[in-house]
Amino acid sequence: MIDWLRMGGYGFYVWSSYGMLAAAIVVELLALRRRRRTAQRRADEIRAEQAEQAAAKPKPTRRSTSRSAAGSMPPSMHSSGTLE
């Protein structure tokens, strides 16, 4: 087992390489977690701002939904049905 860990005299290089890789992965995972939390906070702030803006806007009054066919046509089409 000791001979396998020594890797033919290159054990220090091999195991330090694995250690550096493991450290880089841990650092990357921590950085990703931090960026995700920052993005989540920013998204929550934007949603809150949009909700405030929506609450501050006056709601439009409801208009009657029934329209006559003539009321929905442009004035130039009222009489003959063709453009003048």
N, C-alpha and C positions, 0 to 999 in steps of 0.2 A: 504494500500500500504506500509506503514512504517513497519507493522508487517511482510509483505512478504519480504522486504529488510533485516530485522533483522534475518530472517530465524530461528526463535525460539531461538535466543541467539547465533547462530553460524554464523551470517552474516559476521563478520569480517574475519573469517576463509574462508568461501565460496567465498566472493568477492575478498579477497586477492589472493586466489588460481586462480580464473579467471583472475585477473590482471597479475599474474606471468606467466600464460599460454600465455596470449596475448603478453606479453613482450618477451617471448621465441620465439614465432612465428615471431614477428617482427625482432628479432635478426637473426633468421635463414634465413628469406627472404633477409635481407641485406647481410648476409654472402654469400648466393647463388648468389646474384647479383654480388658481388665482384669477386667470383670465376669464374663466367661466363665471366665477362669482362677480367679477367686475361687470361683465356683459349682462348678467342677470339683474344686477342692481340698476344698471343703466336702462334696461328694458322696463323695469318696474317704474322708474322715474318717468320715462316717456309715457307709459300707460296712465300714470297718475296725472300728468300734464294734460293728456288728451281727454281724460275724464273731466278734469276741471274746466277745460275749454268747452266741452260738450254741455256741461251743466250751466255754464255762464251764458251760452247762446240762448236767445229767446226761441221758444218752440213755435214753428209756423202754425198759423191758424188753419183749420181743416176746411177745405172748400168742398162744395158739392161735387160729387163725382158724375152726376148725370149731365151730359152735354147733348145738345141737339146736333144732328149731323151737319147742319148749316153752320153751327157755331164753331165747329172744328175745321172748317175749310177756309182757305185764304179768301179775302174779299173778292179777288178777281175770278173766282170759280163759283160764286153763289148762283148766278142766273143760268148760265149755259152749261157749266160743268167742264168747260175748256178754258185754257189760259187765254187772256186777251192780248 
